[in-house]
Amino acid sequence: MIQQFKPKVKAPAPELVQNMQKVLQNNHLTTVCEAAACPNRAECYSRGSATFMILGDVCTRACSFCNVKTGHGKNIDEEEPLHLTKAIKELGLKYVIITSVDRDDLKDYGSKQFVASVKSIKKYNPKIKIELLTPDFHYDKPALERIIASDVYKLAHNQETVRRLSRTIRPQSDYDRSLKVLEYYAKNSNKIVKSSLMVGLGEHENELKESMHELLDVGVSEITIGQYLQPTSKHHSVEKYYNAQFFHDLKAEAYSMGFQAVASGILVRSSYFAEELKPFLVYKN
């Protein structure tokens, strides 16, 4: 029997969390922090940081690890970019991460809403750094081109798991398609390209390193690696809990492979301290 892991996260001042939630509610916004039940959301809220999730809170795909609701996509809110900009202004953010649910029901897969959001934010403050954590858009090149052409600092798409487990973990996605999306970002832009892997889903260590090499080979320069935590009993079970030393060693391995920036730890998630993830400066001993 696998011993249950109980993450310990420092409790923030309640008034800071309440302020963040109030701003989000007033602007009709969703954060992936809440929708995905991220274990770091209280800490990030206390820092005035959040990863905004556009295009609704219902995903058209059903990944076995994810706590976001699955179903038919909601109607697009044309005012969402303005609401997002207003919230960013009220929170005084300087680094913004925008992601979305998968919208396979839309002709552009939601790419135009990403672009509209970036334009709105940059109009408010051209100096804000924006990181886009995008779906695969079914490797639709017009959609990818829209994203690349937007005025963003960093492009990200999560590989999530190793090749052998990908079809089980992400049945409506495709391992190689994700690699192709990341490669397209890397080859057709001068943006930093980032991806993320979870561990504890049943992968072998050699498979994990193979996936890391594959990400590096297609042009990914930054990677985050964290422990998978089962959101509910209905989700994919945790097959293994790794200790802190494992993540420390994996970080060193990732740097030796050639990654330029690495975040590796039990509670690390793709957007955790994203504003501080910089080549050779952060998370490297």
Secondary structure as the mmCIF struct_conf table of DSSP 4:
data_model
#
loop_
_struct_conf.conf_type_id
_struct_conf.id
_struct_conf.beg_label_comp_id
_struct_conf.beg_label_asym_id
_struct_conf.beg_label_seq_id
_struct_conf.end_label_comp_id
_struct_conf.end_label_asym_id
_struct_conf.end_label_seq_id
HELX_LH_PP_P HELX_LH_PP_P1 ILE A 2 PHE A 5
HELX_LH_PP_P HELX_LH_PP_P2 LYS A 10 ALA A 13
HELX_RH_AL_P HELX_RH_AL_P1 PRO A 14 ASN A 26
TURN_TY1_P TURN_TY1_P1 ASN A 27 HIS A 28
STRN STRN1 THR A 30 THR A 31
HELX_RH_AL_P HELX_RH_AL_P2 VAL A 32 ALA A 35
TURN_TY1_P TURN_TY1_P2 ALA A 36 ALA A 37
TURN_TY1_P TURN_TY1_P3 PRO A 39 ASN A 40
HELX_RH_AL_P HELX_RH_AL_P3 ARG A 41 SER A 46
TURN_TY1_P TURN_TY1_P4 ARG A 47 GLY A 48
STRN STRN2 THR A 51 ILE A 54
BEND BEND1 LEU A 55 LEU A 55
BEND BEND2 ASP A 57 ASP A 57
STRN STRN3 VAL A 58 CYS A 59
BEND BEND3 THR A 60 ARG A 61
TURN_TY1_P TURN_TY1_P5 SER A 64 PHE A 65
BEND BEND4 VAL A 68 VAL A 68
STRN STRN4 LYS A 69 THR A 70
BEND BEND5 GLY A 71 HIS A 72
HELX_LH_PP_P HELX_LH_PP_P3 GLY A 73 ILE A 76
TURN_TY1_P TURN_TY1_P6 GLU A 78 GLU A 79
HELX_RH_AL_P HELX_RH_AL_P4 GLU A 80 LEU A 91
TURN_TY1_P TURN_TY1_P7 GLY A 92 GLY A 92
BEND BEND6 LYS A 94 LYS A 94
STRN STRN5 TYR A 95 SER A 100
TURN_TY1_P TURN_TY1_P8 ASP A 104 ASP A 105
BEND BEND7 LEU A 106 LEU A 106
TURN_TY1_P TURN_TY1_P9 LYS A 107 GLY A 110
HELX_RH_AL_P HELX_RH_AL_P5 SER A 111 TYR A 124
TURN_TY1_P TURN_TY1_P10 PRO A 126 LYS A 127
STRN STRN6 LYS A 129 LEU A 133
HELX_RH_3T_P HELX_RH_3T_P1 PHE A 137 TYR A 139
HELX_RH_AL_P HELX_RH_AL_P6 LYS A 141 ALA A 149
BEND BEND8 SER A 150 SER A 150
BEND BEND9 TYR A 153 TYR A 153
STRN STRN7 LYS A 154 ALA A 156
STRN STRN8 GLU A 160 GLU A 160
BEND BEND10 THR A 161 THR A 161
HELX_RH_AL_P HELX_RH_AL_P7 ARG A 163 ILE A 169
BEND BEND11 ARG A 170 ARG A 170
TURN_TY1_P TURN_TY1_P11 PRO A 171 GLN A 172
BEND BEND12 SER A 173 SER A 173
HELX_RH_AL_P HELX_RH_AL_P8 TYR A 175 LYS A 187
BEND BEND13 ASN A 188 ASN A 188
BEND BEND14 ASN A 190 LYS A 191
STRN STRN9 ILE A 192 VAL A 199
BEND BEND15 LEU A 201 GLY A 202
HELX_RH_AL_P HELX_RH_AL_P9 GLU A 205 ASP A 217
TURN_TY1_P TURN_TY1_P12 VAL A 218 GLY A 219
STRN STRN10 GLU A 222 GLN A 227
BEND BEND16 PRO A 231 THR A 232
TURN_TY1_P TURN_TY1_P13 SER A 233 LYS A 234
BEND BEND17 HIS A 235 HIS A 235
HELX_LH_PP_P HELX_LH_PP_P4 HIS A 236 VAL A 238
HELX_RH_AL_P HELX_RH_AL_P10 ALA A 244 MET A 257
TURN_TY1_P TURN_TY1_P14 GLY A 258 GLY A 258
BEND BEND18 GLN A 260 GLN A 260
STRN STRN11 ALA A 261 GLY A 265
TURN_TY1_P TURN_TY1_P15 ILE A 266 LEU A 267
TURN_TY1_P TURN_TY1_P16 SER A 270 PHE A 273
HELX_RH_3T_P HELX_RH_3T_P2 ALA A 274 GLU A 276
TURN_TY1_P TURN_TY1_P17 PRO A 279 LEU A 281
BEND BEND19 VAL A 282 TYR A 283
#
